[in-house]
Amino acid sequence: MIISVVLFLSLIQIVFMFGGKMFLGELIVLLFLLLMVFVVLAAKLVGASWSNGGLFLMYGLNLANFIFIWLVDKRIVTGTIIIAVIGFLIAMFSYNRKNQDDDFDSDFEEIEPIQSEVTTSFEPGKYVASKTGKKFHAPKCDWAKRIKKSSQVWFNEKDEAKDKGYKACDCVK
């Protein structure tokens, strides 16, 4: 959030350095990016699954705009571009992290079960999976520990899990 504020304050200052068509173009970009920030923040507040992607897109557009301005007029401070790169990288890593977590239960979106015949069993076995996930894991795996107890499905054999449509996680030897 702080990075967004710094970038927008920088962009406001830069917009008023220009005149004519460049001023008008940058003002439109500023208003568009400001609108994007409000939409993405509202999406984050309501828990929309696409909000991290929107943040990633917003920082990417912001970075591209600053690079364009720098190519047109070298007066832009390179520190502003560095801040835009930091925001872009943070958004990229949070977007990638969200995509890695998609195999597990999410409070934000319902995922249909792979097979309707999967039943929940609380009897621990050699492997565990989520009713709504796609992979099975060794119980000591960090990903396995994230599966809600109510969604756990246990298997004693790898073939049993594979027959139910699950794929082995990297932790399964």
N, C-alpha and C positions, 0 to 999 in steps of 0.2 A: 504494500500500500504506500509506503514511504517513497519507494522508487517511482511509483506512478505519479505521485505529487511532484517530485523533483523534475521528472521528465516533462510534465505538463507546464510547470512554471518556466522551465527552459524553453519549451516550444512557444509559449506566449511571448516571451522576451524576443525570441528569434523572429516570430511572425511580424512584430512591429519594427524590425530592422529593415524590412523590405518595403517596396512600393509597387504599385501597379498590379500586373497579373500574378507575380510571385506572392505578393501580399494576399491577394484574393484566394489563390490556390492553397497557400499554407493555412489560411483561416478556415477554409473548408476542411482540410485535413485535421486541423485542431478540433473542430466541432465534431467531426466524424469519430475521432479517437476518444473524445470525451463521452460521446454517446455510447461507444463500445464499452468504456469503463463502467458506466452505470448499468448497462445490460449485463455484463459479466458479473459485477458485484451482486446484483439482484439475483442472478442465477446461482451464485455461490450461497447466498443466504437461504434460498429455497431448496438447495441441495441438488440442482440439476447436474446430471452426469457430464454434460458438455462444457461446463464452466471452465475447467482447466484448459481445454482446447481453445476456448475463446480468449483466455488470458494469454496463451501461447501466441495466438494469431495477433492479438492487440500489440504485444511487445514486439513481435516480428515486424508488423507494419510500422510501428514507431521507430524501430532501428533502421528499417529501409528508408524512411522519410529523413531521418537525421543524416544518413550517409548521402542521400540525394542532395540535401541542403549543403553538406560539406563539399560535395563535388562542384556545386554551382557557385558557392561563395565560401571561401576558406575562413570566414569570420567565426564560424561555429567552434565552440570550445571542444577539443577532443575528449575532455572529461565527460561531456554530455553523452558522447557516443559510448564511452566506457560504461556509464551508468545504464544506458539502453541495452548494452550487451549483457550486463549483469542481470537486469530484469528479464531479458530473453532467456538466458541460461536457467534462471530459477524457474521460470514458467515451463521451460522444456523438461526439466527434471521432474517437476510436479506432474506434468502431463504424462511422462513415461512411467512414473510411479503409479499413477492412477490406472494406466493400461495393464501394468503387471498385477494389480490387485483385482482385476476383473474376473479372475477365476473363482473368487470367493464371494460370500454373502455381502451384500451392499445394502445400506440403509436407504439408498437413494433410488434404486431401481430394482424391480422384480425380474428375475431371470427364470425362464421356464426350466423345469428339471429335464435332464437328458432323457431319462426313461421313466415312465410312470410306474414301472414295477419295482423301482428302487425303494427299499424300506429302510427305515432308520433303525439302527441297532446300537445299543449302548454297551455292548460287550466288546471290549477292546480286542483287537486282533493284531496282525503284523502290519497292516496298511490301513490308512484312513483317507476318506475323500469327503467332499461336500456334496449333498444332494443336488445342489445347483451348479457345482463346478464341473471341470472337464478333466482334472488330473487326480491321481491318487498319490499319497505321500507316506513316507516313514513317519511314525508318530513323533519322533524327535525333531522333525523338520520344522523350521520356523514358519513355513506356510501352513503346515498341519496345525500348529498351535493357534492359528488365527480362525480356524473353522469353529463356528458356534456349536456347542454341544448338541443342540436340537437339530442341527443339520448334518451331523457326523454319520457316515456310513463306514462300517468296518469290514475288512476282508482279511481272510487268513492266507490267501494265495494271490499272486500277481495275476494269474490267468482268470481268476474269479472277477477281479476288478476290471480287467480288459474285456471280459465277456459282457459286462454291464455298460461298456462304452467309454470307460475312463482310460486315459493315457498315463504312463508313468512319469512322475516328476524326476528331475535330475538327482534328487536325493535317494531315489530307489536304485539299489545296486542289482 
